[in-house]
Amino acid sequence: MTDPLFMLDTSHEDTPLNTDELHTGWRLTLPRSVRRHALQAMRLKPGDRLQLSDGVGLRVHAEIQDVDAGTASVTGVGREPGPVTRLALVQALAKTGHDEQAIDMATQIGVDEVVPWQSARSIAKWKQGRSERRWHDTLVAAAEQSRRAWLPSLGECVNGTGLIAICRRASVHGDLVIVLHQDAPTPWDEIEDHITALTSRCLDDGRERTISVVVGPEGGIGDEEIDALRDAGALTCVLGSNILRAGVAGPVALSLLSRSLGRFA
């Protein structure tokens, strides 16, 4: 079984680790949040192994030494590079937790960025502070579950105008924005040609680019919103003949993208 992974909140005062100076053989005192989860909830004991990450590529392998003191011995340290072709999910707010379900699955699949979208048809509303914390906690839990060294970044909640701005910036930068829409005439197969072209450009110049998947709320994306996104440079496509829930469409598209990018190899 893969050793459990715990995210370090390096901005929190109870994290005593200088992650830039960790070396194999060091004995470290685990942060309070990690001790609570690993030693109290999971009941790890001396000799058990775990992983720690700062969410930006650091992966520390350690072995529990003293449960009472909350100490562990570092057995390995490494940094994993981020992807050149990044994946983003622009998820419309959805009721009954479908939006959080989407970002949970997307994180396990490997999404690199999540952007909440207050779409015109979203029934759920973004509550500054509370919603942000809830989404952040969902991303952290899913990243730990999937043993990721990179925590997806959480963007600010955008409205329709903000999403159009994202599409326009993508067109200038050479990124790709794909809007999933049940009435779009373009199938996913045709979108893959654009994905292949973007990947080739990344390989040629090594410049980071982003493929963003946009998913609407339960009622779908309105015609005016779709037209505005297309005018701003976004591509629209349909994922087969089945209508997918707001919490499922994004992860399905991200799975297809991950396969195309070789992430499942």
C-alpha positions as CSV (number, residue, x, y, z in Angstrom):
1,M,0.0,0.0,0.0
2,T,1.3,3.5,-0.8
3,D,2.3,5.5,2.2
4,P,-0.3,8.1,3.3
5,L,0.5,11.6,2.3
6,F,-0.2,14.8,4.3
7,M,-0.2,18.3,3.0
8,L,1.8,20.9,4.9
9,D,0.2,24.3,5.4
10,T,3.5,26.2,5.2
11,S,1.7,29.5,5.8
12,H,0.5,28.3,9.2
13,E,2.5,29.2,12.3
14,D,2.3,25.6,13.7
15,T,4.4,24.3,10.8
16,P,8.0,24.3,12.1
17,L,9.6,22.9,8.9
18,N,11.9,24.8,6.6
19,T,11.1,22.7,3.5
20,D,14.1,24.1,1.6
21,E,16.5,22.6,4.1
22,L,15.2,19.1,4.6
23,H,17.7,16.3,4.1
24,T,17.7,12.5,4.4
25,G,18.4,11.4,8.0
26,W,17.0,14.5,9.7
27,R,14.6,14.0,12.5
28,L,11.6,16.4,12.4
29,T,8.7,17.3,14.6
30,L,5.5,16.8,12.7
31,P,3.1,19.8,12.5
32,R,0.2,19.7,14.8
33,S,-2.3,19.1,12.0
34,V,-0.3,16.1,10.7
35,R,0.1,14.7,14.2
36,R,-3.6,14.9,14.8
37,H,-4.4,13.1,11.5
38,A,-1.6,10.6,11.2
39,L,-1.0,9.7,14.9
40,Q,-4.4,10.2,16.5
41,A,-6.9,9.4,13.8
42,M,-4.9,6.9,11.7
43,R,-3.0,5.6,14.7
44,L,0.4,5.3,12.9
45,K,3.0,3.8,15.1
46,P,6.8,3.8,15.2
47,G,8.2,2.3,12.1
48,D,5.2,3.2,10.0
49,R,6.0,5.4,7.0
50,L,4.3,8.5,5.6
51,Q,4.8,11.3,3.0
52,L,4.7,15.0,3.4
53,S,4.2,17.7,0.7
54,D,4.0,21.4,0.5
55,G,1.7,21.2,-2.5
56,V,4.2,22.7,-4.9
57,G,6.2,19.6,-5.8
58,L,7.9,18.7,-2.6
59,R,7.7,15.0,-1.6
60,V,9.2,14.0,1.8
61,H,9.3,10.3,2.8
62,A,9.6,9.8,6.5
63,E,9.3,7.1,9.2
64,I,7.5,7.6,12.5
65,Q,10.0,7.5,15.4
66,D,8.2,8.7,18.6
67,V,4.5,9.0,18.8
68,D,4.4,10.9,22.0
69,A,6.9,13.5,20.8
70,G,5.4,13.5,17.3
71,T,8.7,13.0,15.6
72,A,9.7,11.2,12.3
73,S,13.0,10.5,10.5
74,V,13.3,11.7,6.9
75,T,14.2,8.8,4.6
76,G,14.0,10.7,1.3
77,V,13.4,14.2,-0.1
78,G,12.6,15.2,-3.7
79,R,10.9,17.8,-5.8
80,E,8.7,16.9,-8.8
81,P,8.4,19.3,-11.7
82,G,5.1,20.7,-12.7
83,P,3.6,19.9,-16.1
84,V,4.3,22.0,-19.1
85,T,0.8,21.5,-20.4
86,R,-1.5,22.3,-17.4
87,L,-5.1,21.3,-17.0
88,A,-7.7,23.6,-15.5
89,L,-11.4,23.1,-14.6
90,V,-13.7,26.1,-14.6
91,Q,-16.6,24.7,-12.6
92,A,-19.9,26.5,-12.4
93,L,-21.4,26.6,-8.9
94,A,-24.0,23.8,-8.6
95,K,-26.4,22.8,-5.9
96,T,-26.4,19.7,-3.6
97,G,-22.6,19.6,-3.7
98,H,-22.2,18.6,-7.3
99,D,-19.5,21.3,-7.8
100,E,-17.5,20.0,-4.9
101,Q,-17.9,16.5,-6.2
102,A,-16.5,17.7,-9.5
103,I,-13.4,19.3,-8.1
104,D,-12.8,16.3,-5.8
105,M,-12.7,13.9,-8.7
106,A,-10.8,16.4,-10.9
107,T,-8.1,16.6,-8.3
108,Q,-7.7,12.8,-8.1
109,I,-7.5,12.7,-11.9
110,G,-4.7,15.4,-11.9
111,V,-6.2,18.9,-12.6
112,D,-3.7,21.7,-11.9
113,E,-6.1,24.6,-11.4
114,V,-9.7,25.0,-10.3
115,V,-11.7,28.2,-11.0
116,P,-15.2,28.6,-9.5
117,W,-17.7,30.2,-11.9
118,Q,-20.9,32.1,-10.8
119,S,-22.7,31.4,-14.0
120,A,-26.0,33.2,-15.0
121,R,-27.9,30.0,-14.3
122,S,-26.1,28.9,-11.1
123,I,-28.6,28.5,-8.3
124,A,-25.9,28.1,-5.7
125,K,-24.1,31.3,-4.6
126,W,-20.4,31.9,-3.8
127,K,-20.0,33.0,-0.2
128,Q,-16.6,34.7,0.2
129,G,-14.6,33.0,2.9
130,R,-16.9,30.1,3.6
131,S,-17.1,28.7,0.1
132,E,-13.4,29.3,-0.5
133,R,-12.5,27.4,2.6
134,R,-14.8,24.5,1.7
135,W,-13.4,24.2,-1.8
136,H,-9.8,24.5,-0.5
137,D,-10.5,21.7,2.0
138,T,-11.9,19.5,-0.7
139,L,-8.8,20.0,-2.9
140,V,-6.5,19.2,0.0
141,A,-8.4,16.1,1.0
142,A,-8.5,14.8,-2.6
143,A,-4.8,15.6,-3.1
144,E,-3.9,13.7,0.0
145,Q,-6.1,10.8,-1.0
146,S,-4.4,10.6,-4.4
147,R,-0.9,11.1,-3.0
148,R,-0.2,14.2,-5.1
149,A,2.8,16.4,-4.6
150,W,1.1,19.2,-6.4
151,L,-2.1,20.8,-4.9
152,P,-4.3,22.3,-7.5
153,S,-4.4,26.1,-7.3
154,L,-7.8,27.6,-6.4
155,G,-8.6,30.7,-8.5
156,E,-11.0,33.5,-7.5
157,C,-14.7,33.1,-8.3
158,V,-15.5,34.6,-11.6
159,N,-18.7,35.8,-13.2
160,G,-19.5,35.7,-16.9
161,T,-17.4,38.8,-17.6
162,G,-14.4,37.2,-15.8
163,L,-14.8,34.0,-17.7
164,I,-14.8,35.9,-21.0
165,A,-11.6,37.6,-19.9
166,I,-10.0,34.2,-19.3
167,C,-11.0,33.1,-22.8
168,R,-9.5,36.2,-24.3
169,R,-6.2,35.8,-22.4
170,A,-6.1,32.2,-23.5
171,S,-6.3,33.2,-27.2
172,V,-3.5,35.7,-26.8
173,H,-1.3,33.3,-24.8
174,G,-1.9,30.3,-27.0
175,D,-3.9,28.4,-24.4
176,L,-7.1,26.4,-25.1
177,V,-10.5,26.8,-23.5
178,I,-13.1,24.0,-24.1
179,V,-16.7,24.6,-23.1
180,L,-18.8,21.5,-22.6
181,H,-22.3,22.1,-24.0
182,Q,-25.0,19.5,-24.7
183,D,-26.1,21.3,-27.9
184,A,-22.7,21.9,-29.4
185,P,-22.3,20.5,-33.0
186,T,-18.6,19.6,-32.5
187,P,-17.8,16.2,-31.0
188,W,-14.8,15.6,-28.7
189,D,-12.8,13.8,-31.4
190,E,-12.5,17.0,-33.4
191,I,-11.3,18.9,-30.2
192,E,-8.4,16.4,-29.9
193,D,-6.8,17.9,-33.0
194,H,-6.5,21.2,-31.2
195,I,-5.1,19.4,-28.2
196,T,-2.4,17.7,-30.3
197,A,-1.4,21.0,-31.9
198,L,-1.1,22.7,-28.5
199,T,1.0,19.8,-27.1
200,S,3.3,20.1,-30.1
201,R,3.8,23.8,-29.5
202,C,4.7,23.1,-25.8
203,L,7.3,20.5,-26.9
204,D,8.8,22.9,-29.5
205,D,9.3,25.9,-27.2
206,G,8.9,24.5,-23.7
207,R,6.5,27.3,-22.7
208,E,3.8,26.5,-20.2
209,R,0.3,26.4,-21.6
210,T,-3.1,25.6,-20.1
211,I,-6.1,23.6,-21.4
212,S,-9.2,24.8,-19.5
213,V,-12.5,22.8,-19.4
214,V,-15.6,24.9,-18.7
215,V,-18.6,23.1,-17.1
216,G,-22.0,24.8,-16.6
217,P,-24.5,24.3,-13.7
218,E,-27.4,21.9,-13.6
219,G,-29.6,24.0,-16.0
220,G,-26.8,24.2,-18.5
221,I,-25.1,27.2,-20.0
222,G,-27.4,29.9,-21.5
223,D,-27.3,30.7,-25.2
224,E,-26.1,34.2,-24.6
225,E,-23.2,32.9,-22.5
226,I,-22.3,30.3,-25.1
227,D,-22.2,32.9,-27.8
228,A,-20.1,35.3,-25.7
229,L,-17.6,32.6,-24.9
230,R,-17.3,31.5,-28.5
231,D,-16.7,35.1,-29.6
232,A,-14.0,35.3,-26.9
233,G,-12.1,32.4,-28.5
234,A,-13.5,29.3,-26.7
235,L,-14.2,26.1,-28.4
236,T,-17.5,24.3,-27.7
237,C,-18.0,20.5,-27.8
238,V,-20.4,17.8,-26.7
239,L,-19.3,14.7,-24.8
240,G,-21.3,11.9,-26.6
241,S,-25.0,11.5,-26.6
242,N,-25.6,11.1,-22.9
243,I,-26.3,14.2,-20.8
244,L,-23.8,14.2,-17.9
245,R,-24.4,15.8,-14.5
246,A,-22.6,19.0,-13.5
247,G,-20.4,17.0,-11.2
248,V,-19.4,14.4,-13.7
249,A,-18.8,16.2,-17.1
250,G,-15.6,18.0,-16.1
251,P,-13.9,14.9,-14.7
252,V,-14.8,12.9,-17.8
253,A,-13.3,15.5,-20.0
254,L,-10.2,15.8,-17.8
255,S,-9.8,12.0,-18.0
256,L,-9.8,12.2,-21.8
257,L,-7.3,15.1,-21.8
258,S,-5.0,13.2,-19.4
259,R,-5.0,10.2,-21.6
260,S,-4.2,12.4,-24.7
261,L,-1.4,14.1,-22.8
262,G,0.1,10.8,-21.8
263,R,-0.5,11.3,-18.1
264,F,-1.9,7.8,-17.7
265,A,1.1,6.1,-19.3
